Amino acid sequence: MVNSLNQQYNNIPMQAGQVLPVNIDREKLKENVDNSYLANRVKASSGEETNPLLYAGTGAAIWYGISQGMDVFNKKCATDYEKSIFGKLGAFGDRITNSWNNTAVGKFFNKILGKGKDIGHWMSEKNDIAYALANHSTQPEWGFAKTPGKGVHGFLAMDMQQVFDEYLKPISSNSNRFSWLRGKDVNPQKLEQYGLAQSEIDKFRNSLKGKSFNEKALLLQKKELELLGYKNDFIEHVSKTRGISGLEKIAHAKKIRKMGFKNLAEYNLVKSDITAHPEKVMQALENATRNGDIKVSIWRKGGTLGKISSHLFGRQISFKEYLNKYKAALGKGNSTALGRALPKALSWFMEGCTNRFAGGKIAVAMQAGIFADMLINTFKAPKGEKGKTLIERFVNDFTYFMAMPLGIVAMHKVGGLKYAGMTTDQVDDYRKALKEFNDKVRNGNLADKALYKQEKLKLKNMLKANVKNPITKLFKKIGKLINIGNETILARRSNAKWNMNIFRKSGNFFRNLAGVPLRIAIPLAIISPFLAKLTTKGAHAIFGRPTKSVLDEDKEEKNSQTPTIEEQKALQEALLKAAQAQNNAKATIPQSQTNLINQYIQKQNNINKQNTYTNSQSHQVASTAIKSNTPQQADNNKNIGNLQNNTTAQISETLPQKPEKPRYIPSPECKIAGNPTEDYSKAETALKNCDAAEKQVKDTLAMRW
């Protein structure tokens, strides 16, 4: 540990003429101070030895490449499913499976797999816990968990909702996001989603010059209705009788049907929870693309600056593209297991690597930053380890992306243990009863306390399901704990004028206050790191482990914690010895130069004390070194003794020689002829060095390890 003390000495700026008593390893000190996970992660992201502009430039180039590359990929998806990359990949899987099933080996393995499925089904039927894990899962109610919990389908559904909203937005509204800066204006560029050529759009834009915003909005809305198929006479009639708001309502109703929905009620049902209605979304997209395609423009504008902005941030979404992506993500486009799995795997891969399988170009920035860090660390890796570094970091980052949805699904699977001992039909009946109960509470139909308790008891008995097995009961409690605040029974609400409803409502708030952090921590802090570490080690086993591994950051974080008990003791001993060395040095300086006898006696006593103390310390250090278990401990103990010995030797060399013994005892009242004053400047210099050493030791102990 003295080495650690020495390391910290060397890291302190030196003053002119200052002398340190022991040698110091400056490089080791830097490692001790900087060994923390946060410090290493910051260095890995920003590059301690790399110009930050390199990261910014690399990230910007990657962002642009991914954004434009996915524009090309998405256009390739805007065709019939069989002709798209997903359809071709799925068809390949179907062919492989069909060929395999026709062989004797394939038939044998299919038989074995069938037996395994039968055994698994039998076990789940015989065991309540296994049945609950296989068939039950709690349903997230918080939007943050709903989307990633559905995986790629969740991300796709959320983006599909944005596409619907953008398409239904009145074209005459102010679409300029910086209207507060540039003033109100309309966006004729959105006419391109009705198949209008760019030259025609520019011509229409020029016809609006010099008109007010209201005039532009009215003309643009009329143009949209014309492209939607309405006659000019009808458009003019509605414009005169109902104004622009009437035109907007007609366009909205027409676009609802054009999107493939029967009416506004069906669309509102899907919009209320789009992740829960994938079949209705796919059917609407099928209807909308039966006789053509629909394209929606988002963040696209005209003009010179508008074209640049559209190229960098805008996008055009095809309904056919999203229909094919839905089929791929949900495995609806092919007939065999492999044929369904391959397009689904491609959708996961594309979303995990680009953030643009479902979404716009802004989200790509985060992915670009990850890739920039990955590539720069690969470039900086030693020769022969660049491939291993690239693969390791890619696998680690991609696993973190996949682990979030998987972690949420796994957590809610465990939460489904609250339904252990219940069949699927019983769970459905309980959820329906719970919904009806909570609706009655909100509507005030259960304000009566006795009636509320009676209905609540029925719900609890349905959930208990008359389970008698103590193990099953234990697992039901575990499921309830994880699901606290979710799928909950609402508190009673009184209809009285003076009531405590605000405190009753707060009950669910406090349950969520406990449950939501728990449900966030399980996937993020437990499942994701575990899976990322597991897959990274798998990459090491296949491709080899690089010298600078991402897994070393966790170890460095542990090593950067507070010093061990032995290290603390060694530091305390070093401080004590430095302080004693300073006191001994001060004692060697005479207090008075007017009495030679007192000078001699005082110096003689101090020298004897120093010799006695040094001998005892040397003996103690030697004994400790002999008892040490390792050579490193022996060196440390030896250096502890050297700290005192070197300081004492330095002081002894600078003290004046012992004066000769006087031949007589002078009178205290007499004055000695001549000048008996001796030069103690060297001793004073040594004392200053001791003071500086003591200060450095104290500063070292005050540092945070």
N, C-alpha and C positions, 0 to 999 in steps of 0.2 A: 504493500500500500504506500510505502515511502516513494516508490516510483510514481504513484499517482500524485503524491504531494509535490514531487519534483516536477512532474509534468505541468502542474498548475503554476509553479514558480516561473517556469520558462515562458509561460503564456502571458505573464505580466510584463508590461513595458519596463525596460531597464533605464535607470538614471545614470548619469555620468559618474564614474568612480564607484558604483555599487558592485559589491562582490557577493555572490551566492555561495553557500557552504558546500553544496553538493551538485552533481551533474544532473541534467534534466533532458528528457525525451520529449521534444515539442510535438512531434507527430502523434504520439500516444495521447497526449492531452487533448488534442483536437478531436480525436475519435471519442474520448470519454464525454466531452462536452456536447458533441453533436449527435450522439447515438440515441436517437428517438425516432419513433415511427413517423411522427408528423414532420420532423426535419428531413428525413429521407424521402418522404412522399413529396414534399415541396420541391426538394432538389430534383426528384425524378420528373416532376411536372414542369418546372420552370428552368431547370438546367443551371446548377450552380456554376459550372464552368462553360456554359453555352450562352451565346448571345440571345436574349429574349426575342429579338427580332427574328431569329431563325425559327423559333417556335411559332410566332405569329405568321410569318410568311409560309411556313410549311402547313400550318392549320388552314390558312386561307386557300392555299392551292388545293388541299384535300377537300375542303368544303365545296369549292367550285366544281371539282371533278366529280364528286359524289352527286351533287345537285343536278348537273347536266347529264351525267350518265344515267341517273334514274329517270330523267325525262325521256330518254331514248328507250329505256326498259319499259316504262309505263305505256308508251305508244305501242310497243310490241304486244302488250297485253290486251289492247283494245281491238280484239277480233273475236271470232268464234272460239269457244273453249278448246275445241279439238285442234285448232291451228295455233293456239297460244303456246308459250313455253311450258305452262303448267299442264295443258292437255297432252302435249307431246311427252313430257316426263312421266305423267301418269299412265299414258298408253304403254310406254316402255316397261313400267312396273307391272302392268297387267299382262303383257306378253311373257315376261320372265316368270311370273307366277303360274300362268296357264301352262307354260312349257314344263315347269318344275312339277306341277301337279300330275302331269301325264307320265312321269317317270316312276319306276318302282321305288327309288329312294325317296322321292317326294311324297308318294302315297304313304310310305312308312312313317316319315316324320309328321305328316299331317295327322296320322292316326295317333301318334304319341302326343302331339299337341292337343288333340281332341280329348284324350284321356286326362291330360293335365287340367284342361278347362273343366272337365266334369268333376275332378277331385276338388278343385278350388271352389266350384259351385256347391259341392256337397259340404265342404268344410264351413263355408259361409252360412249355409242353411242350418248347420248344427251348432254354430257358435254365434252368440248375439253380438259380440264385439267385432268379429270378423265380418259379419253381415252389415253392421253399422258402417264400418270403414269402406266396404265395397259399394254400399247402396245409399248411404246418407251423407250429407254434407250441409253444413250451415250456409246460409246465403248472405253474402255481404250486403249491407245497406248503405254504406258510405261510398260515395262516388270514387274516391281515391282507390279503394280496394276493388270496386266492381270492374274497372277497366283492365288493370294488369292481371287481375284474377282470372280473366277470360283468355289470357294469352294474346296471340296475334289477332284473334277474332275481336277481342276487346278494343285493341288499338284501331282495328279496321272499322268497327262499329262507330267509335267516337268520330273518326274522320268522315265516315259516311253521313253522320248527322250534320257536320259542318257543310258538307257538299249540298245536302238537302236545303239547309238554311240559306246558303248563298244563292242557290237557284231560285228560291221562293222570295228572296228579298226584292222589294219593288225597284225596278230599274231606274225609276225617276228619283229615288232618294239620293241624298248627298253621299256619294261613295268615296269622297276624298277624305282620308284619315287626317290630313293636315289642313282641314278647312279653316281652323282658327288662325292659321298662318297665311294661307293663300286665298282664303275666301271660298264661298260655296261654288260648286261646279258639278256638272253631271259627267257620267263616264260612258260615252257612246261605244267604247271598246267592248262592252259586254254584249253587244249585238252579234259578236262573232260566235256566240254559243247557239245561235239560230242558223248558222251556216252562211252568214253574210261575208262576202270577200273583203279583204283589207282595203282595197281601193274604194269600195262602196262605203265602208265605214268612214274612211277619211273624207269622202265627198259629203257625207251626212254631217260630219263634225264641222266642216267648213261652212255648211249652211246655217249653223247655229251661232256663228260669230256675230257679235253686236247685240245679241238678245239678252234679256234678263234671265236670272236663274229659273224663275217660275215658267217662263216661256220655253226655255230649253227642256225643263223637266216634262212639260206637257207634250211637246213634240216627240221626245224620246219615248214616253209611255205609249203614245199613239203608234209609233213605229214598231214597238214590241208587239202590240196587239195585232198589228198588220202581219207580222212575221209568224204569229201564233195561229193565223188563219181567219181572223175576223174581217168582215167587209168594212170598207171605209164609211159607208152610210151609217152602219151600226155604231162604229167608233165615234163618229161625230155626234150622233144622237146622245150617246151616254155622256160624252164630254160636255154637252150643253146642259143636260138635265142633272147630272150627278157630279160633274167636275172630275178632277184628277183622282180623287179618292175612289170614285166609282170605277174608273178605269183600272186602278190598282187592284181592286177586289175581283174584278172579272179576270184579270191576268193571273191572280193568285189561284183562283179556282181552276182555271185552265191548266196551270202548271202542275197542280196536284194530280190531276188526271193524266197529264203528260208523263209524270214520274212513275206511273203505273199503279197508283192507289185508286181504289173505287171512289172514295170521297174524303172529305176533310176529317171525318170521325175516325176512319181507319188510319189515316196518317197520324193523327193525334195519339192514337193508341200505341203506335210504333214509337213515336217520339217520346212518349212518357218513360219508356225504358227500352232503348233500341237494342241493347245487348241481350234482352230477354226474348226478342222476336226476330231471330235471324231468318227463319223460314219466310216470314212475311216480307222482309227486306229483299230476299232473293227473288221472291215471286214478283214483287213490284219492279225490280230491275229486269226480270224476264219480260214482263209486260211492256216496259218502256223501250226495250231494245228489239222487240219482235219485228218491227218494220223499219229499223234503222238504229241510229244511236243518238244519244244526248250528251252534249259536252257542256261543262260548267267552267266558267272563267273565274279565277280567284287571284286578286292582287295584280291584275293586268290592266294597263292603261295605254293610251295612244300618245303621239308626239315623240320627240327625240328623247327627252328624259324618261318619258313613260316606257318607251321601248327598252331602254337600258334597265329600268326597274323591273319590267316584266320578265326580261331575260334572267335577271339575277334572283328575283324573289317570286315572280308570278308562276302560275301553273294552270294547265287545262286538264280537267278530270273527265274521263269518259265513263259512262254508265256500264258499258261492256267491260271495261277494264276492271271496275269494282265487282261486277258480277263474277268474273273469272277469279278474282282474288278471294271472294267469299267462298267459291267452290273449292279453291285450293286450301284455304285456312281451315275449313270445316270438313274437308275430305268428302265432298259431295259430287265430285266430277268423275270418279272412277269406280270400278266394281270390285277390285281385289284389295287386300290389306296393303300390299306393297304399292299398288297403283295409287291408293289414297295417301299413303305415308310420304311418298317422294315429293309431291307438290306441297304438302304441309311442311315438310322439312325445309324446302326451298323458301317458303314464306317466312319461317322462323329465321333462316339464315339471312335473308335480305333485310328484314326488319332489324335484326341484331347488328348488322354491319353498316347500315345506312341510315336508320331512323326514317326512311322515306318509302318503305313498302306501304305504309299508311301514314300520311302526314305531309306537311309542307317542307320548305327548304330551311326554315329557321331552326327546326329541331336537328338538322344535320350538323350544326355548329358544335354541339356537344360531342357527337361522334367524331368529327374532324379533330377536335382536341385530343381525344383518346388515340386516334391513329397517328397524330403528329408525335405524341409522346412515345408511341410504339416504334415508329420509324427512326426517330432520333436516337433512342436507346439502342436500337439495332445497329445504327451507323457507328455509334460509339463503342459497341462491343468489340472485344479482341478478335483478331483474325481467327477464323475457324469456329466462332461461337455466334456469328450473326444470324444464321438460320435458326439455331436453338433459341436465341433471344426473341426473335420475331414470333416464332410459333408459341413460345411460352406466354408472352404477353397477350397475344391474340386469344389464346384459349382462356386465359384468366379473365380478360375483359368480357369476352362473349359469355362465359359462364355466369358472371354477375348479372348480365342482362337476362339470361334465361332463368336464373335462380329466383328472381323476384316473382314472376307468375307462378312458378312451381312451388315457391315457399308459401304464397298465399293459398294456393289450392291445397297443399298439404296441411296448412294450419286449419282451414275450414273442414277438411276431412276429419282431423282430430276433434274439432268442435262438434262434428256430427255424432260423436260418441254420446252426446246428451240424448240421442234418440235410440240408444242401445236397448234391445228388447222389443222394438217396435218394427212392424212391417212397413213397406213403402206406402201402402194405402193408409195406415195409421198416421204416418208422418204427414201425408197430404191432408188428411182430415184435421189433424192438429193445427196445421198452418192456416187452413181455411177458418177454423174456429178462432184462432188468434187474431186474424185479420178482422173478422166480424166483431170480436170483442173490442179491439182497439178503435174500430170505427164507431161503435156505440159509445165508447168513452169520449171520443172527440165530439160527438154530436150531443153529448149530455144525457144520453139515455140510461146511463148507469150512475147517475148522481146519487141515488139512494145507497147508503152504506151497506145495508144488509143484502140488497140485490147484487151489489158489486162483489161482495165477498163470496156470495153463492156462485156467481158466474166464474169468478177467479178460481175457486176451488175445483170446479169442473175441468178447467184448463190444466191445472196442476195434476189432477188425477189422470188426465189423458197423457200427459208427459211421463208420469211415473210408470204407466202401462202395467201396473201390478207386478213389477219386477221383484223377485225374491232373492236372487243370487247376490251375495255381498260383493263379489268381484265386479259384476256388472254394475252394481250401484256405485262402486268406487269410480269406474270409468265414466259413468254418467255425470258424476260430479266434476271430473276433469274436463269433460266437454262443456259443462256449464261455466266453469271458470274461464276457459279460453274464450267462450262466446259471451262473456258478460257485457251488457250494454247493447247486444245485437239480438234481433228477434225477441225483443223484450215485451213484457206485459206492462201496458201503460198504467200509471197511477190514477186513482179516482179523481174526478173533477166535480166539485160541488157547484150547484146552481144558485146557492145562497148569495145574497148581495155582498155580505162580508164573509170571505172564505180564505182558505189557505192554499188555493190552487197553485200559486206561484212556487210555494215550497214543495208541493206534490210533483209539479213538473220538473223541478230541479233534481229529483231522484234519478231520472234517466240520464241527466247531464253528468252527474257524478259517477254513475256507472260507466258511461262512455269515457269519462276522464281516466278511469282505471283500465277499461277494456281496450280502447283505441291504441294507447302506447304499447300495450302488451301485444296486440295483433300486428303492430308495426315492427316491434323489436324481434319477434320470432322469425319472420322472413329475412329482415335486413341484418340483424346482428347474430343470428344463429345458423339459419339454413344457408343463406348466400355465402358467407365465408367458408362454411364447411364444404359446400359443393365446389366452390372456386379452388380451394386448396386440393381437393380430391382430383379434379380434372387436370390441374396444373402438375400434380405429381404423376398423373398418367402420361402427360406430355413429356415429362422428364424421363419416364421409363422407356418411351418409344424413341424420342429424339435426343435425349441427353439433357443434363442440367447445366445452364450457363453459370459462369463464375458469379455474375451479379444477377441473382434471381429475385423475383418479386416476393417470394416467400421469405427471403432474408429480412424483409422490412419488419415483419412481426417479431423476429428474434432480436433485431436491433432495438425495437421498442422495449422489450423485456430487459435487455442489458442496460438500457439507459435509465432504469429506475434508481431509487436511493441505494447508497452503498451498503454492503453487508455489515454485520456486527463486527467482524474482524477488521474490516477496513476503517470503520468508525473508531475502533480502539487504537489502531495504528496512528490515525490522524491525531487523536488526543495525546498519545504519547509523544509524537513529534512536536506538538505545540508546547507540551510541558517541558521538554528538554530544551527547546529554543528559549523559553522564558527563563529557565534556570541558568542557561549559559549567559544570558544577558545580565542577570543579577550577579553572577560570579564575576563578570567583567567589570561591573560597576564597583564591586567591592575591592578590586585591585588598585583603584585610583586613590591616592592618599587624600585625606580630608584636610590636612594642614601641612604646609611646607615650612613651618617655623619651629618644628620640634623633630629632630632627626631620630630620637629614640622611638617616639610614637609612630613615625613613618615606618621604621624598620620592623617593629613588633606587628603592626597592622598588616604589612605586606607579607611578613613571614607566616602569619596565621591564615591569611587568605590563600597563599600558595599551598599550604598544607591541606586546607579544606578542599581545594581544587583537586589535588592529587588523590585524596581519599575518595572523593565523589567519582572521579574519573575511573579509578580502579574498580570501585563497586559496580559502576555502570557497565564497564567492559566485561566484568565477570557475569553480570546479569544477561547481557546481550549474547555472550558466548553460550550460556546455559540454554537460553531460549532458542538459539540457532540449532543446538544439538538436538533439542526436542522437536524441531520442526518436522512436519510430515513430508514436505516437498522442498526441492531446491529453491523454488521461487520464494517460499516463506522464509527460508534461511537467508536469502539475499535481502529480503525486506527487513528482517530483524537486524542484520548486520548494518544496513544503511541507517537504521534508527540510532544505533550506537555511534556511527560515524558522524551523524549530525552534531552530537555533543562533542566528540573527540576533536573533530576538525575545527570547531569553533574555539575550544579551549586551547588547542595548539596555536591557533592564529593569534590569540590574545597573548599567550606566553611569549611568543617570538617578538612581539612589539613592546613588551614591558622592559624597563631599564634593568641593568644588572644590579644584584644585591650590593649595597655599599659596604665598605670595609667597617669592621667593628670599631667604634670610638674607644679611645684610650682613657677617657675620663667622663664623668657625669657633669655636664654643664649646669649652671644655676638656671632655674626657670626665668629669672629676671634678666639674665645676661643675653646679649645679642651676639650671634655668631658672625665672625668677620668673614667677609667675602660674600659670594652669592651661591647658597646651597641649592637653589632651585634647579630641578631636573626637567628634561623634555619629555612630556607625556602626550605629545600630539599623536603618535602612532597608536597608543592605547585608546585615545579618544576616537580615532578613526575606526578601530576594531569595534568599539562600543556602538558607534553609529551603524556599523554593519549588522550587529546583533539586533539593534532596534528595528532596522529595516526587515530583517528576517522574521522577527516576531510579528510585525505588521502584515507581512505577506502570508504567514501561516493563518492569522486571524481572518484575513480577507478570503483565503482559500476555503476555510470552514464556513464562511458566510455564503459562499456560492451555492446555487441549487444544482444538485447532481441529477 
